[in-house]
Amino acid sequence: MLGWALTFLIVAIVAAILGFTGIAGAATDIAKILFFIFIVVFLVSLVLGLVRGKVPKA
C-alpha cells in the first residue's frame, strides 16, 4: 500500500511539473489517503502483535 502511495506521489509531481494541475491535485489527494490508510493498518497490526505476544526479539 505504501508503494501505491509513492506511485501516486510521483504521478502528482510529474503532472505538476508538466502543468496538469487537476491531475496533480487528484493524485496528491489519493497519495495522502493511501498513506494514512497504510499508517492505520501498520498501527493496528503492531498493536495486535503486541497483544498476542508475537514481537520479534532483538
Secondary structure, 3 states (H helix, E strand, C coil): CHHHHHHHHHHHHHHHHHCCHHHHHHHHHHHHHHHHHHHHHHHHHHHHHHHHCCCCCC
